Each structure stands twice: as C-alpha cells, then as structure tokens.
Amino acid sequence: KENNAQLTGRCNAALEESFVVKTALASMAQVVSTRKARPLREVDPDRFDLAATRSLLDDEEGGEGRRMIDTMFSNVAGVIPQADQDRFSRALFRATRGNTFTHFQQIFEPMKDPKTGRELQKSVFVIYFQDTGRGSPTSAMSEKIMKICSSFGVNTYRWPQSPEHAKEREASLKVQVEDQQRLLRAHEQFVRGEVAMLLKKAEPGGNSVIEEWRLFCAKEKSIYATLNLFEGGMSLRANCWYPAAEEDDVRRLLIQQSSSQGGHSSAMLVPDRMPPQRLPPTYIRRNEFTAIFQDLVHEIGKPRYGEANPALFAVVSFPFLFGIMYGDIGHGLMILLVGSYAVWKADELRFSWPGLYAARYILFLMGFFAVYVGFLYNDLFSL
C-alpha cells in the first residue's frame, strides 16, 4: 500500500505540473494573440474605440515600460483541490491585503488521492504579485504566499518563463506521466497476482494460503503465550487445573507426543492430591448450541466451582420469555427466517459474519417461540 501511494503521488505530481505548463502555454498564447490583434502604431487616433484599448506602456516614449513591469511582477503556480479553492483565495486576499491576483483554471480530469484512493477534482492556480526580485525567495510577499500554500498543503510548481521552455517541459512531463502510469499498471498487476496466489487453496478442500498463514501465526502465538506461563530453565514446570475425568486422556496425550519427538523432549503429568489452597476455577463444557446461552449467563455472572449452571435453564426460558414479550406471528416469522438462514448457511457465515454465526440457534428459538406465542395472542403484525 505504501509503494502504491508513492507511485500514485509521483504520477499525480507529474500530471499536476503538466496541467500547470498547459495553463502557462494558454496564458502566453492569449497574450501573444492580443498583441498581434492590436498593432501599436497603425491605430487611427481619431477612432476612440481603438485608441482607448492601446496599452499605455507600449508607446514610443515608454517602450521599455512593459519589460520593466514584467521584471517587477512574480508569480506562484500550483494545484489545489477545488473544495479548498474559495478558502485559499480568501486567505490570500486577507494576508496580502488585496495585493495579489489569483487565477484559477479547473482541471476536468479527476485525480486519485494517494492516501485515501478517492478521486479529487483539482484546479491550477496562479498567484501574481509585485516583487522587486523576480522569484526571489527573500521577498516578504513571496514568503507570506509560500507559507499560506504550505498551510493549505498545496503543491507548487515553477511557472515557465517562455513558450519554448514550456513546450520543452511539457514534452518531458508527458514522458514522465507515461512512465509513471506504466509503473502503476505493472504494480497493480503484481499485487493482483500476489493476492490471487494467497487466495488459492493450499490443498483440495482446505483453507486458502493466507488463512493457513493466519492459523499458523495464531497457533505459534498461543504456544509462546503458554510457554511464558512456565517456570524453570532446561526443565519447565507449570501448575494448571484440568478436569479430573480427563486425567487419563491428558496423560495418554503427553506420552504420545513425547514418544513422537524421538527423545528430544518429553512431558509428564504429576497430579497434586493435596487440598487446594484456593477455590478451583469454574470449567463448563459447551458446544455450538449452548455457547451463546453460556455467554449470556457470563454477562451477568459466572457460577462458582460446584454450583449449578443456569445456562441449562436459559436455553429454554430465555427464548420463551422473549416470545411472551414479542409475541407476534409476522415479526416472529421474520426472526425465525433469519435464524433458519443462519443455521442453513453456518459454514459460510463462520468467518464472514461471526456474530450472526454465533447467535444462529438463539435467533431460531426466539423466532420460533415468538410465532408460537403470536398464535396464542392471535396477533399478526400488531393487527
């Protein structure tokens, strides 16, 4: 993801600069066409409509005027999201007290945000301001404008000085954009290939490769978490509780695993028959049907060692009391259908929707008792 963001950022930078260069070319072409359309010395002075449009800086007495004005003005160009365009122009106007002119040119082609992946509409901006040293970084006005650009997080680019330089830069940027887009396509194809490899089943009828990796990491993590509970150096020892009815099974499993190690490691079970110093923990057997009811009981409180397990009563009482409160044939039938679907599609919902997978049996019973009590109430959608 980080590599994709970097590639997208470089591609966007080349695209943005190319749009800045295109805007500069269009602006320069407009200035040239305006000068050609208005000859300086062939205008009839008796024609007011033509004489009034003459530039005061290009007469014979002030022929150097336009070149002097060009050297006194500087500009800052860049690209900004259209959503920030109005705030950006207001901030510039207030910070410079109206001593700048900002021109915006909309970019009709949306660009992808490297961080979020969303498409953004952007615009090219050109800020014109008076500056004694053209492009001088020591100018107070230039520093103020650059600080505002930095606060908005916009990207700034150099404004071409001549049409020839702009055309050369445009050709170079075109090649860069093509290279970056080719790199993006190659990276996307590589990522798709890797994802397809990870989604393949490791063996027929088994899990995908990435799921096998996840299960392996979870298993290794649980093993090391258990080993951290042991004490000792070369010989590890740990105190644990186990069901007395399963002592033979635990002992047999330890012997089986020790023999399969080829003598490299072994384990044994040493029962402690002394009276316990503290109350033993509660161990309650559960299955897929009773697990959700046991969780509901544990939300209220866990029974102590030797006490009766109230979850056995909650298996029937909880859905039945729900049906008494929610007794309606129509609404109960909807819950019953959801529970039936969850029971039918249990294997598919196990990883995609684990919450619905765990509550499938209780939903089925709640819907069943709601329909049953709805018949007793003779109630259908509260009618």
Kinemage of the C-alpha trace (Angstrom):
@kinemage 1
@onewidth
@group {chain A} dominant
@subgroup {mainchain}
@vectorlist {calphas} color= white
{ca lys a 1} P 0.000 0.000 0.000
{ca glu a 2} L 2.843 2.384 0.792
{ca asn a 3} L 4.534 1.662 -2.544
{ca asn a 4} L 1.250 2.216 -4.368
{ca ala a 5} L 0.782 5.547 -2.576
{ca gln a 6} L 4.299 6.650 -3.552
{ca leu a 7} L 3.791 5.683 -7.199
{ca thr a 8} L 0.420 7.413 -7.310
{ca gly a 9} L 1.923 10.520 -5.698
{ca arg a 10} L 4.715 10.741 -8.274
{ca cys a 11} L 2.254 10.209 -11.111
{ca asn a 12} L -0.057 12.905 -9.727
{ca ala a 13} L 2.882 15.313 -9.340
{ca ala a 14} L 3.843 14.867 -12.998
{ca leu a 15} L 0.203 15.259 -14.081
{ca glu a 16} L -0.287 18.385 -11.978
{ca glu a 17} L 2.864 20.021 -13.333
{ca ser a 18} L 1.789 19.185 -16.875
{ca phe a 19} L -1.532 20.962 -16.278
{ca val a 20} L 0.364 23.960 -14.879
{ca val a 21} L 2.501 24.049 -18.023
{ca lys a 22} L -0.593 23.802 -20.236
{ca thr a 23} L -2.162 26.689 -18.361
{ca ala a 24} L 1.020 28.719 -18.851
{ca leu a 25} L 1.042 27.966 -22.583
{ca ala a 26} L -2.585 29.022 -22.913
{ca ser a 27} L -1.906 32.247 -20.987
{ca met a 28} L 1.163 33.077 -23.092
{ca ala a 29} L -0.674 32.311 -26.324
{ca gln a 30} L -3.508 34.612 -25.290
{ca val a 31} L -1.075 37.474 -24.589
{ca val a 32} L 0.663 36.994 -27.953
{ca ser a 33} L -2.614 36.884 -29.877
{ca thr a 34} L -3.824 40.032 -28.119
{ca arg a 35} L -0.664 41.918 -29.074
{ca lys a 36} L -0.904 40.764 -32.682
{ca ala a 37} L -4.549 41.780 -32.890
{ca arg a 38} L -3.735 45.326 -31.747
{ca pro a 39} L -0.905 46.924 -33.811
{ca leu a 40} L 0.823 49.596 -31.803
{ca arg a 41} L 1.367 52.302 -34.400
{ca glu a 42} L -1.266 51.614 -37.020
{ca val a 43} L -4.236 52.640 -34.876
{ca asp a 44} L -6.161 55.641 -36.095
{ca pro a 45} L -6.036 58.229 -33.285
{ca asp a 46} L -9.452 59.529 -34.353
{ca arg a 47} L -11.014 56.136 -33.571
{ca phe a 48} L -11.729 56.292 -29.836
{ca asp a 49} L -12.789 52.651 -29.570
{ca leu a 50} L -9.391 51.562 -30.913
{ca ala a 51} L -7.233 54.192 -29.252
{ca ala a 52} L -8.768 53.517 -25.848
{ca thr a 53} L -7.599 49.912 -25.970
{ca arg a 54} L -3.949 50.774 -26.621
{ca ser a 55} L -1.509 49.913 -23.878
{ca leu a 56} L -0.004 52.957 -22.176
{ca leu a 57} L 3.241 51.033 -21.677
{ca asp a 58} L 3.999 50.326 -25.346
{ca asp a 59} L 4.164 53.784 -26.852
{ca glu a 60} L 7.299 55.224 -28.369
{ca glu a 61} L 8.151 57.338 -25.333
{ca gly a 62} L 7.892 54.427 -22.930
{ca gly a 63} L 8.927 51.452 -24.991
{ca glu a 64} L 10.699 49.842 -22.068
{ca gly a 65} L 7.661 50.125 -19.808
{ca arg a 66} L 6.264 46.635 -20.383
{ca arg a 67} L 9.627 44.963 -19.891
{ca met a 68} L 10.072 46.871 -16.621
{ca ile a 69} L 6.632 45.801 -15.417
{ca asp a 70} L 7.384 42.197 -16.342
{ca thr a 71} L 10.513 42.276 -14.192
{ca met a 72} L 8.594 43.784 -11.257
{ca phe a 73} L 5.948 41.048 -11.070
{ca ser a 74} L 6.354 37.460 -9.932
{ca asn a 75} L 4.005 34.527 -9.672
{ca val a 76} L 3.498 31.318 -7.763
{ca ala a 77} L 1.726 28.440 -9.505
{ca gly a 78} L 0.415 25.162 -8.234
{ca val a 79} L -2.553 22.821 -7.918
{ca ile a 80} L -5.217 22.858 -5.206
{ca pro a 81} L -8.385 20.796 -4.574
{ca gln a 82} L -11.498 22.603 -5.752
{ca ala a 83} L -13.070 22.173 -2.304
{ca asp a 84} L -10.338 24.453 -0.816
{ca gln a 85} L -10.298 26.935 -3.670
{ca asp a 86} L -12.534 29.605 -2.093
{ca arg a 87} L -10.890 29.411 1.335
{ca phe a 88} L -7.469 29.618 -0.307
{ca ser a 89} L -8.340 32.761 -2.285
{ca arg a 90} L -9.871 34.451 0.792
{ca ala a 91} L -6.815 33.634 2.900
{ca leu a 92} L -4.520 35.091 0.241
{ca phe a 93} L -6.598 38.247 -0.085
{ca arg a 94} L -6.651 38.848 3.670
{ca ala a 95} L -2.993 38.007 4.277
{ca thr a 96} L -1.711 40.186 1.419
{ca arg a 97} L -4.356 42.919 1.882
{ca gly a 98} L -5.511 42.551 -1.678
{ca asn a 99} L -2.038 42.978 -3.226
{ca thr a 100} L -2.251 39.695 -5.162
{ca phe a 101} L -4.317 38.463 -8.064
{ca thr a 102} L -5.171 34.763 -8.181
{ca his a 103} L -6.288 32.989 -11.323
{ca phe a 104} L -7.848 29.509 -11.155
{ca gln a 105} L -8.115 27.078 -14.047
{ca gln a 106} L -10.249 23.982 -13.493
{ca ile a 107} L -8.787 20.544 -14.213
{ca phe a 108} L -11.573 18.453 -15.669
{ca glu a 109} L -9.722 15.160 -15.226
{ca pro a 110} L -10.139 13.823 -11.640
{ca met a 111} L -7.058 12.651 -9.758
{ca lys a 112} L -6.776 9.847 -7.224
{ca asp a 113} L -5.723 10.718 -3.685
{ca pro a 114} L -2.634 8.603 -2.846
{ca lys a 115} L -3.682 8.179 0.817
{ca thr a 116} L -7.431 7.522 0.592
{ca gly a 117} L -7.760 6.333 -3.013
{ca arg a 118} L -10.693 8.684 -3.627
{ca glu a 119} L -10.953 10.805 -6.753
{ca leu a 120} L -10.496 14.552 -6.257
{ca gln a 121} L -11.330 17.479 -8.502
{ca lys a 122} L -8.458 19.954 -8.599
{ca ser a 123} L -7.654 23.319 -10.147
{ca val a 124} L -4.497 25.073 -11.292
{ca phe a 125} L -3.863 28.389 -9.526
{ca val a 126} L -1.500 31.219 -10.466
{ca ile a 127} L -0.807 33.994 -7.951
{ca tyr a 128} L 0.503 37.258 -9.411
{ca phe a 129} L 2.129 39.746 -7.042
{ca gln a 130} L 4.569 42.662 -7.187
{ca asp a 131} L 8.129 41.719 -6.382
{ca thr a 132} L 11.325 43.662 -6.988
{ca gly a 133} L 13.338 40.483 -7.472
{ca arg a 134} L 11.509 38.076 -9.750
{ca gly a 135} L 11.085 34.791 -7.935
{ca ser a 136} L 13.330 35.982 -5.119
{ca pro a 137} L 12.998 33.721 -2.075
{ca thr a 138} L 13.929 36.621 0.251
{ca ser a 139} L 10.884 38.682 -0.693
{ca ala a 140} L 8.482 39.216 2.231
{ca met a 141} L 5.453 38.861 -0.049
{ca ser a 142} L 6.826 35.671 -1.569
{ca glu a 143} L 7.496 34.159 1.875
{ca lys a 144} L 3.983 35.043 3.031
{ca ile a 145} L 2.414 33.435 -0.032
{ca met a 146} L 4.538 30.304 0.306
{ca lys a 147} L 3.523 29.976 3.982
{ca ile a 148} L -0.149 30.135 3.003
{ca cys a 149} L 0.423 27.500 0.323
{ca ser a 150} L 2.201 25.309 2.850
{ca ser a 151} L -0.615 25.693 5.395
{ca phe a 152} L -3.147 24.506 2.809
{ca gly a 153} L -0.896 21.618 1.782
{ca val a 154} L -0.960 22.521 -1.915
{ca asn a 155} L 1.696 21.526 -4.423
{ca thr a 156} L 3.577 24.384 -6.087
{ca tyr a 157} L 5.460 24.208 -9.375
{ca arg a 158} L 7.686 26.513 -11.397
{ca trp a 159} L 5.955 28.770 -13.895
{ca pro a 160} L 7.618 28.626 -17.349
{ca gln a 161} L 9.454 31.775 -18.407
{ca ser a 162} L 8.860 31.419 -22.146
{ca pro a 163} L 6.717 29.414 -24.571
{ca glu a 164} L 9.777 27.486 -25.747
{ca his a 165} L 10.669 26.433 -22.221
{ca ala a 166} L 7.031 25.492 -21.580
{ca lys a 167} L 6.881 23.279 -24.661
{ca glu a 168} L 10.108 21.503 -23.702
{ca arg a 169} L 8.841 20.947 -20.176
{ca glu a 170} L 5.500 19.686 -21.475
{ca ala a 171} L 7.203 17.084 -23.662
{ca ser a 172} L 9.374 15.937 -20.747
{ca leu a 173} L 6.382 15.693 -18.413
{ca lys a 174} L 4.433 13.708 -20.969
{ca val a 175} L 7.148 11.070 -20.955
{ca gln a 176} L 7.221 11.068 -17.132
{ca val a 177} L 3.450 10.619 -16.901
{ca glu a 178} L 3.553 7.680 -19.316
{ca asp a 179} L 6.378 6.060 -17.333
{ca gln a 180} L 4.586 6.523 -14.010
{ca gln a 181} L 1.307 5.174 -15.381
{ca arg a 182} L 3.164 2.149 -16.765
{ca leu a 183} L 4.740 1.573 -13.357
{ca leu a 184} L 1.320 1.846 -11.680
{ca arg a 185} L -0.188 -0.714 -14.042
{ca ala a 186} L 2.731 -3.088 -13.503
{ca his a 187} L 2.480 -2.684 -9.725
{ca glu a 188} L -1.267 -3.325 -9.829
{ca gln a 189} L -0.779 -6.475 -11.902
{ca phe a 190} L 1.897 -7.672 -9.467
{ca val a 191} L -0.380 -7.056 -6.457
{ca arg a 192} L -3.283 -8.837 -8.158
{ca gly a 193} L -1.049 -11.812 -8.894
{ca glu a 194} L 0.128 -11.975 -5.289
{ca val a 195} L -3.443 -11.726 -3.983
{ca ala a 196} L -4.572 -14.483 -6.342
{ca met a 197} L -1.736 -16.679 -5.071
{ca leu a 198} L -2.681 -16.006 -1.437
{ca leu a 199} L -6.342 -16.800 -2.084
{ca lys a 200} L -5.608 -20.174 -3.661
{ca lys a 201} L -6.375 -23.207 -1.546
{ca ala a 202} L -3.297 -24.779 -0.025
{ca glu a 203} L -4.773 -28.221 -0.641
{ca pro a 204} L -8.019 -29.500 -2.157
{ca gly a 205} L -10.870 -28.878 0.240
{ca gly a 206} L -8.669 -26.880 2.612
{ca asn a 207} L -8.198 -23.241 3.521
{ca ser a 208} L -6.525 -20.576 1.433
{ca val a 209} L -2.819 -19.895 1.748
{ca ile a 210} L -3.296 -16.668 3.684
{ca glu a 211} L -5.745 -18.391 6.047
{ca glu a 212} L -3.204 -21.140 6.664
{ca trp a 213} L -0.623 -18.474 7.450
{ca arg a 214} L -3.032 -16.773 9.851
{ca leu a 215} L -3.819 -20.030 11.626
{ca phe a 216} L -0.105 -20.857 11.847
{ca cys a 217} L 0.691 -17.471 13.388
{ca ala a 218} L -2.216 -17.779 15.840
{ca lys a 219} L -1.038 -21.252 16.823
{ca glu a 220} L 2.561 -20.143 17.323
{ca lys a 221} L 1.437 -17.121 19.325
{ca ser a 222} L -0.708 -19.267 21.614
{ca ile a 223} L 2.176 -21.728 22.093
{ca tyr a 224} L 4.615 -18.999 23.131
{ca ala a 225} L 1.972 -17.364 25.336
{ca thr a 226} L 1.537 -20.716 27.111
{ca leu a 227} L 5.293 -21.252 27.427
{ca asn a 228} L 5.581 -17.864 29.117
{ca leu a 229} L 3.488 -19.296 31.946
{ca phe a 230} L 6.096 -21.974 32.680
{ca glu a 231} L 8.950 -21.684 35.163
{ca gly a 232} L 12.451 -23.124 35.149
{ca gly a 233} L 15.456 -23.350 32.872
{ca met a 234} L 16.118 -26.564 30.970
{ca ser a 235} L 13.194 -28.280 32.658
{ca leu a 236} L 9.981 -26.304 32.539
{ca arg a 237} L 7.258 -26.635 35.135
{ca ala a 238} L 3.774 -25.189 35.343
{ca asn a 239} L 0.806 -25.591 37.660
{ca cys a 240} L -2.536 -25.989 35.952
{ca trp a 241} L -6.087 -27.148 36.568
{ca tyr a 242} L -7.637 -29.900 34.484
{ca pro a 243} L -10.912 -31.873 34.671
{ca ala a 244} L -10.476 -34.945 36.845
{ca ala a 245} L -12.467 -37.029 34.362
{ca glu a 246} L -9.919 -36.260 31.627
{ca glu a 247} L -6.765 -37.125 33.583
{ca asp a 248} L -6.179 -40.384 31.701
{ca asp a 249} L -6.701 -38.649 28.359
{ca val a 250} L -4.218 -35.896 29.244
{ca arg a 251} L -1.622 -38.410 30.431
{ca arg a 252} L -2.032 -40.535 27.294
{ca leu a 253} L -1.695 -37.494 25.039
{ca leu a 254} L 1.512 -36.381 26.784
{ca ile a 255} L 3.046 -39.837 26.410
{ca gln a 256} L 2.074 -39.973 22.757
{ca gln a 257} L 3.601 -36.573 21.983
{ca ser a 258} L 6.775 -37.375 23.948
{ca ser a 259} L 7.344 -40.588 22.032
{ca ser a 260} L 6.881 -38.834 18.710
{ca gln a 261} L 9.710 -36.381 19.492
{ca gly a 262} L 12.371 -39.073 19.227
{ca gly a 263} L 13.790 -38.441 22.695
{ca his a 264} L 14.468 -34.737 22.144
{ca ser a 265} L 11.797 -33.651 24.639
{ca ser a 266} L 9.260 -35.225 26.930
{ca ala a 267} L 6.448 -34.189 29.251
{ca met a 268} L 4.708 -35.778 32.197
{ca leu a 269} L 1.707 -35.105 34.391
{ca val a 270} L 2.192 -35.136 38.164
{ca pro a 271} L -1.188 -34.857 39.927
{ca asp a 272} L -1.368 -32.941 43.184
{ca arg a 273} L -3.792 -34.685 45.525
{ca met a 274} L -3.422 -32.180 48.336
{ca pro a 275} L -6.434 -29.985 49.201
{ca pro a 276} L -6.299 -26.788 47.107
{ca gln a 277} L -5.227 -23.545 48.752
{ca arg a 278} L -7.835 -21.590 46.814
{ca leu a 279} L -11.166 -22.215 45.142
{ca pro a 280} L -10.752 -24.077 41.829
{ca pro a 281} L -11.824 -22.239 38.664
{ca thr a 282} L -15.148 -22.999 37.009
{ca tyr a 283} L -14.993 -25.205 33.943
{ca ile a 284} L -18.212 -25.560 31.958
{ca arg a 285} L -18.435 -27.740 28.904
{ca arg a 286} L -20.103 -26.106 25.965
{ca asn a 287} L -20.946 -26.818 22.345
{ca glu a 288} L -22.140 -24.755 19.399
{ca phe a 289} L -25.743 -24.827 20.638
{ca thr a 290} L -25.167 -23.859 24.288
{ca ala a 291} L -22.214 -21.471 23.727
{ca ile a 292} L -24.362 -18.379 23.110
{ca phe a 293} L -26.533 -19.069 26.167
{ca gln a 294} L -23.427 -19.589 28.302
{ca asp a 295} L -22.095 -16.216 27.138
{ca leu a 296} L -25.374 -14.561 28.161
{ca val a 297} L -25.102 -16.074 31.634
{ca his a 298} L -21.463 -14.965 31.935
{ca glu a 299} L -22.524 -11.379 31.175
{ca ile a 300} L -24.414 -11.435 34.479
{ca gly a 301} L -22.004 -13.573 36.455
{ca lys a 302} L -20.018 -16.791 36.281
{ca pro a 303} L -21.132 -19.601 38.634
{ca arg a 304} L -18.571 -20.664 41.208
{ca tyr a 305} L -16.992 -24.098 41.392
{ca gly a 306} L -19.565 -26.728 42.361
{ca glu a 307} L -22.632 -24.537 41.695
{ca ala a 308} L -25.380 -25.368 39.214
{ca asn a 309} L -25.046 -23.932 35.722
{ca pro a 310} L -28.049 -21.651 34.995
{ca ala a 311} L -27.334 -21.718 31.251
{ca leu a 312} L -29.126 -25.066 31.019
{ca phe a 313} L -32.354 -23.373 32.155
{ca ala a 314} L -31.691 -20.313 29.987
{ca val a 315} L -31.674 -22.486 26.856
{ca val a 316} L -35.477 -22.717 27.128
{ca ser a 317} L -36.512 -19.902 29.460
{ca phe a 318} L -34.756 -17.049 27.648
{ca pro a 319} L -36.283 -17.644 24.158
{ca phe a 320} L -39.677 -18.432 25.689
{ca leu a 321} L -39.770 -15.220 27.739
{ca phe a 322} L -38.714 -13.325 24.621
{ca gly a 323} L -41.636 -14.884 22.786
{ca ile a 324} L -44.017 -13.768 25.550
{ca met a 325} L -42.782 -10.164 25.221
{ca tyr a 326} L -42.517 -10.225 21.425
{ca gly a 327} L -45.446 -12.488 20.622
{ca asp a 328} L -46.405 -11.729 17.021
{ca ile a 329} L -46.766 -14.135 14.117
{ca gly a 330} L -45.424 -11.742 11.483
{ca his a 331} L -42.480 -10.272 13.361
{ca gly a 332} L -41.623 -13.622 14.914
{ca leu a 333} L -41.671 -15.254 11.481
{ca met a 334} L -39.113 -12.707 10.246
{ca ile a 335} L -36.761 -13.550 13.126
{ca leu a 336} L -37.373 -17.250 12.531
{ca leu a 337} L -36.415 -16.882 8.862
{ca val a 338} L -33.201 -15.043 9.776
{ca gly a 339} L -32.295 -17.731 12.298
{ca ser a 340} L -33.115 -20.517 9.828
{ca tyr a 341} L -30.944 -18.888 7.167
{ca ala a 342} L -28.070 -18.519 9.665
{ca val a 343} L -28.344 -22.203 10.623
{ca trp a 344} L -28.507 -23.277 6.983
{ca lys a 345} L -25.549 -21.096 5.870
{ca ala a 346} L -23.485 -21.608 9.032
{ca asp a 347} L -20.299 -22.630 7.224
{ca glu a 348} L -20.385 -19.533 5.007
{ca leu a 349} L -21.143 -17.148 7.889
{ca arg a 350} L -18.472 -18.540 10.197
{ca phe a 351} L -15.785 -16.118 9.029
{ca ser a 352} L -17.748 -13.525 7.029
{ca trp a 353} L -20.279 -12.758 9.809
{ca pro a 354} L -19.085 -14.335 13.086
{ca gly a 355} L -21.670 -12.534 15.221
{ca leu a 356} L -24.612 -13.951 13.281
{ca tyr a 357} L -22.898 -17.347 13.191
{ca ala a 358} L -22.635 -17.473 16.999
{ca ala a 359} L -26.246 -16.325 17.554
{ca arg a 360} L -27.897 -18.536 14.911
{ca tyr a 361} L -29.506 -21.013 17.338
{ca ile a 362} L -30.806 -18.424 19.779
{ca leu a 363} L -32.316 -16.434 16.901
{ca phe a 364} L -34.028 -19.557 15.631
{ca leu a 365} L -35.520 -20.328 19.069
{ca met a 366} L -36.549 -16.722 19.678
{ca gly a 367} L -38.339 -16.613 16.343
{ca phe a 368} L -39.987 -19.994 16.977
{ca phe a 369} L -41.374 -19.023 20.388
{ca ala a 370} L -42.436 -15.581 19.103
{ca val a 371} L -44.514 -17.259 16.375
{ca tyr a 372} L -45.913 -19.792 18.875
{ca val a 373} L -46.980 -17.121 21.357
{ca gly a 374} L -48.253 -14.995 18.473
{ca phe a 375} L -50.739 -17.748 17.658
{ca leu a 376} L -51.807 -17.763 21.307
{ca tyr a 377} L -52.223 -13.969 21.203
{ca asn a 378} L -53.861 -14.160 17.765
{ca asp a 379} L -51.613 -11.244 16.693
{ca leu a 380} L -50.189 -10.659 13.189
{ca phe a 381} L -48.104 -7.504 12.656
{ca ser a 382} L -49.924 -5.910 15.614
{ca leu a 383} L -53.284 -6.274 13.846
